[in-house]
Amino acid sequence: MAEKSCSSTSCSKESCEGCPSAKKPQSFLEELNVYSEVKHVIGVVSGKGGVGKSMVTASLANMLAEKGYRVGIMDADITGPSIPRMYGLKGPAQADDEGIYPVLTDNDVKVMSINLLMPDPETPVIWRGPVLANMVKQFWKDVIWGELDYLLVDMPPGTGDVPLTVFQSLPVDGIVIVTSPQDLVKMIVKKAYNMAQTMKIPVLGLIENYSYLKCPDCGKKIPVFGESKIDEVAEEMGAVVLGKMPIDPALTQLTEAGKFAEAKNEYLEEAFPVLQLLKVKEK
């Protein structure tokens, strides 16, 4: 006889031991495109905008690609996409009956972004939260990623619909939190950290952007936005610091020129061993 499900709206493991949903919580994971195989999904998040999250995402992608890994970037910041512009990519992305094909950067990183699907990249995306979240699911289900070692998901800032959808719908192995040395850093980082904890997503580490400006003449580090607080914040949360990125005009110039495929970010080398460890984990 089939097991009956409890119809009570207040059903929980404690109140109804016989309900199947109490024994096995419902999974919201979406099926990956049948022509794709993604070994590891890494979310790049921030508690607020303007901290250079996309630059960190692209820098990590470049580093992994340079070391021989097959890498993709899902630009999940639907209303503020910047990854295609950084790499000088233009749409429209090609598609057929099997799905949508990501666009390849000059250093062989596969990219999918809303800007690669729209006829005019300057057209604003004026969608409500559920529609934005559904687009992220389509990037997972409909895009032919092929074989990837790492898929980096560049998420919009905050803890809204899109980050929630990514955490629930994609098999995220862990997140990297990007921040900057400002007074509100502790509260902002904790919001992102607490959301990940609530969703049972591991926090791989913290990266501080705009950490300092290096004087081109004497090499002195100038804390333009105040002294760094990232070490004490990481210690309090039991997390690790994966890197401290300075304000680097060279990276900015490559971004503006659409040539970020040429960028080498030496400040994130400490993040590589952490990401590499994911390779030995069995899903």
C-alpha positions as CSV (number, residue, x, y, z in Angstrom):
1,M,0.0,0.0,0.0
2,A,1.4,3.5,-0.9
3,E,2.5,5.6,2.0
4,K,0.0,8.4,2.8
5,S,1.1,11.9,3.0
6,C,0.0,14.2,5.8
7,S,-2.3,17.0,4.7
8,S,-1.7,19.2,7.7
9,T,-0.3,22.6,6.9
10,S,1.6,22.6,10.2
11,C,3.2,19.2,9.7
12,S,6.7,18.8,11.1
13,K,8.9,15.9,12.2
14,E,7.9,16.5,15.7
15,S,4.1,16.8,15.1
16,C,3.7,14.1,12.5
17,E,6.2,11.3,12.4
18,G,4.3,9.4,9.7
19,C,4.5,12.1,7.1
20,P,7.0,11.3,4.3
21,S,8.0,14.9,3.9
22,A,9.2,14.9,7.5
23,K,11.5,12.0,6.7
24,K,12.9,13.4,3.4
25,P,12.7,17.2,2.9
26,Q,11.7,18.3,-0.6
27,S,14.6,19.0,-3.0
28,F,14.4,22.1,-5.2
29,L,17.5,21.2,-7.2
30,E,17.0,21.6,-11.0
31,E,18.3,19.1,-13.5
32,L,21.4,20.1,-15.4
33,N,21.3,20.3,-19.2
34,V,21.6,16.8,-20.5
35,Y,24.6,17.8,-22.7
36,S,26.5,19.3,-19.7
37,E,28.7,17.9,-16.9
38,V,29.7,20.4,-14.2
39,K,31.9,19.0,-11.4
40,H,31.8,22.0,-9.0
41,V,29.6,25.1,-8.6
42,I,31.1,28.0,-6.7
43,G,29.0,31.1,-5.9
44,V,30.6,34.5,-5.6
45,V,28.5,36.7,-3.4
46,S,28.5,40.0,-1.6
47,G,26.3,41.7,1.0
48,K,26.3,45.0,-1.0
49,G,27.0,46.3,-4.4
50,G,30.1,48.2,-5.6
51,V,32.7,45.8,-4.0
52,G,34.1,44.5,-7.3
53,K,32.4,41.1,-7.1
54,S,32.4,40.5,-10.9
55,M,36.2,41.4,-11.1
56,V,36.8,38.8,-8.4
57,T,34.7,36.2,-10.3
58,A,36.5,36.8,-13.5
59,S,39.9,36.8,-11.8
60,L,39.2,33.4,-10.2
61,A,38.0,32.1,-13.6
62,N,41.2,33.3,-15.3
63,M,43.4,31.8,-12.6
64,L,41.7,28.4,-12.9
65,A,41.8,28.5,-16.7
66,E,45.5,29.3,-16.7
67,K,46.1,26.3,-14.5
68,G,44.4,24.0,-17.0
69,Y,40.9,23.7,-15.6
70,R,37.8,23.9,-17.7
71,V,35.9,26.9,-16.4
72,G,32.6,28.6,-17.0
73,I,31.0,31.8,-15.6
74,M,27.2,32.1,-15.1
75,D,26.4,35.8,-14.9
76,A,23.5,35.6,-12.5
77,D,23.4,39.4,-11.9
78,I,20.5,39.7,-14.4
79,T,19.7,43.3,-13.9
80,G,23.4,44.4,-13.7
81,P,25.4,42.1,-15.9
82,S,29.1,43.1,-16.5
83,I,31.0,39.9,-17.3
84,P,30.5,40.1,-21.1
85,R,31.7,43.7,-21.2
86,M,34.8,42.8,-19.2
87,Y,35.8,40.1,-21.7
88,G,34.6,42.0,-24.8
89,L,32.0,39.5,-25.6
90,K,29.0,40.2,-27.8
91,G,25.8,38.3,-28.6
92,P,23.6,36.9,-29.6
93,A,24.6,33.5,-28.2
94,Q,23.9,30.6,-30.6
95,A,21.1,28.2,-29.9
96,D,19.5,25.1,-31.4
97,D,17.0,22.4,-30.4
98,E,19.5,21.1,-27.8
99,G,20.0,24.3,-25.9
100,I,21.9,27.6,-25.8
101,Y,25.6,27.7,-26.3
102,P,27.8,29.8,-24.0
103,V,30.2,32.4,-25.6
104,L,33.9,31.7,-25.3
105,T,36.4,34.2,-24.0
106,D,39.9,34.6,-25.5
107,N,41.2,32.4,-22.6
108,D,38.6,29.7,-23.2
109,V,36.2,30.5,-20.3
110,K,32.6,29.8,-21.2
111,V,30.2,32.6,-20.3
112,M,26.5,33.0,-20.2
113,S,24.8,36.2,-19.4
114,I,21.5,38.0,-20.2
115,N,23.5,40.5,-22.2
116,L,24.4,37.7,-24.6
117,L,20.8,36.9,-25.2
118,M,19.4,40.4,-25.8
119,P,19.6,42.3,-29.1
120,D,20.8,45.5,-27.4
121,P,23.1,45.0,-24.3
122,E,22.0,48.5,-23.0
123,T,18.3,47.5,-22.8
124,P,17.3,47.5,-19.1
125,V,16.0,44.3,-17.6
126,I,12.8,45.4,-15.8
127,W,11.6,42.2,-14.4
128,R,10.2,41.1,-11.0
129,G,12.1,38.8,-8.7
130,P,10.4,35.5,-9.7
131,V,11.2,36.2,-13.4
132,L,14.8,36.9,-12.6
133,A,15.1,33.7,-10.6
134,N,13.6,31.7,-13.4
135,M,16.2,33.1,-15.8
136,V,18.9,31.7,-13.5
137,K,17.3,28.3,-13.6
138,Q,17.3,28.5,-17.4
139,F,21.0,29.3,-17.4
140,W,21.4,25.9,-15.6
141,K,18.9,23.8,-17.5
142,D,19.0,25.2,-21.0
143,V,22.7,26.2,-21.5
144,I,25.0,23.6,-23.0
145,W,28.0,24.0,-20.7
146,G,29.7,20.8,-21.9
147,E,32.3,19.5,-19.5
148,L,33.4,21.9,-16.8
149,D,35.6,21.5,-13.8
150,Y,34.3,24.7,-12.2
151,L,31.2,26.9,-12.9
152,L,31.5,30.2,-11.1
153,V,28.2,32.0,-10.4
154,D,28.5,35.8,-10.3
155,M,25.5,36.6,-8.1
156,P,23.8,40.0,-7.6
157,P,24.5,41.7,-4.2
158,G,22.3,41.1,-1.2
159,T,20.1,38.2,-0.1
160,G,17.2,38.4,-2.4
161,D,15.4,36.1,-4.9
162,V,18.3,35.3,-7.1
163,P,20.8,34.2,-4.5
164,L,18.1,32.2,-2.8
165,T,17.3,30.5,-6.1
166,V,21.0,29.7,-6.8
167,F,21.4,28.1,-3.3
168,Q,18.2,26.1,-3.7
169,S,18.3,25.1,-7.4
170,L,22.0,24.6,-8.1
171,P,24.3,22.1,-6.4
172,V,26.5,24.8,-4.9
173,D,29.7,23.4,-3.4
174,G,30.5,26.6,-1.5
175,I,30.6,30.4,-1.8
176,V,33.3,33.1,-1.8
177,I,32.2,36.3,-0.1
178,V,33.6,39.5,-1.5
179,T,33.8,42.7,0.6
180,S,35.7,45.9,1.0
181,P,37.4,47.7,4.0
182,Q,34.5,50.0,5.0
183,D,32.9,50.6,8.4
184,L,29.8,48.4,7.6
185,V,31.9,45.5,6.5
186,K,31.2,43.3,9.5
187,M,27.4,43.6,9.3
188,I,27.4,43.2,5.5
189,V,29.7,40.1,5.5
190,K,27.7,38.5,8.3
191,K,24.4,38.9,6.3
192,A,25.9,36.9,3.4
193,Y,27.5,34.4,5.8
194,N,24.3,33.9,7.8
195,M,22.3,33.3,4.6
196,A,24.8,30.6,3.5
197,Q,24.7,29.0,7.0
198,T,20.9,29.0,6.9
199,M,20.9,27.3,3.4
200,K,23.7,24.9,4.6
201,I,26.1,26.2,1.9
202,P,29.8,26.1,3.0
203,V,31.7,29.4,3.1
204,L,35.0,28.8,1.4
205,G,36.5,32.1,2.4
206,L,36.5,35.9,2.2
207,I,38.1,38.1,-0.3
208,E,38.6,41.8,0.3
209,N,38.7,44.1,-2.7
210,Y,40.0,47.7,-2.7
211,S,42.1,46.7,0.3
212,Y,44.7,49.4,-0.4
213,L,46.4,51.5,-3.0
214,K,50.1,50.7,-3.7
215,C,52.2,53.9,-4.3
216,P,53.7,53.5,-7.8
217,D,56.9,55.3,-6.6
218,C,57.7,53.9,-3.1
219,G,55.4,50.8,-3.0
220,K,53.8,51.9,0.3
221,K,50.3,50.5,0.9
222,I,47.8,53.3,1.3
223,P,44.4,52.3,3.0
224,V,42.2,54.6,0.9
225,F,38.9,53.2,2.4
226,G,40.2,52.7,5.9
227,E,42.2,50.0,7.6
228,S,41.3,46.5,6.7
229,K,39.0,44.6,9.1
230,I,38.7,41.4,7.2
231,D,41.0,39.3,9.4
232,E,39.1,40.0,12.5
233,V,35.8,39.4,10.8
234,A,37.0,36.1,9.3
235,E,38.3,35.0,12.7
236,E,35.0,35.8,14.4
237,M,33.1,33.7,11.9
238,G,35.6,30.9,11.7
239,A,36.3,31.6,8.0
240,V,39.6,32.1,6.1
241,V,40.8,35.1,4.1
242,L,41.5,34.0,0.5
243,G,43.0,37.3,-0.6
244,K,43.3,41.0,-0.3
245,M,43.1,42.9,-3.6
246,P,44.4,46.4,-3.9
247,I,43.1,49.1,-6.2
248,D,44.9,48.1,-9.4
249,P,44.7,50.5,-12.3
250,A,46.0,47.8,-14.7
251,L,43.0,45.5,-13.9
252,T,40.6,48.5,-14.4
253,Q,42.2,49.3,-17.8
254,L,41.8,45.7,-19.0
255,T,38.1,45.8,-17.8
256,E,37.3,49.0,-19.6
257,A,39.1,47.7,-22.8
258,G,37.1,44.4,-22.7
259,K,40.4,42.5,-22.5
260,F,40.0,40.9,-19.0
261,A,41.1,37.6,-20.5
262,E,44.6,39.0,-20.3
263,A,44.3,39.8,-16.6
264,K,46.4,38.0,-14.0
265,N,45.5,38.6,-10.4
266,E,48.4,37.5,-8.2
267,Y,46.5,38.6,-5.1
268,L,44.1,35.6,-5.2
269,E,46.7,32.8,-5.4
270,E,45.7,31.8,-1.8
271,A,42.2,31.0,-3.1
272,F,43.5,28.3,-5.5
273,P,44.4,25.6,-2.9
274,V,40.9,26.0,-1.4
275,L,39.2,25.6,-4.7
276,Q,41.5,22.7,-5.7
277,L,40.5,20.8,-2.6
278,L,37.0,20.5,-4.0
279,K,38.4,18.3,-6.8
280,V,38.9,15.4,-4.4
281,K,35.3,15.5,-3.1
282,E,32.8,13.0,-4.4
283,K,29.4,14.4,-5.1
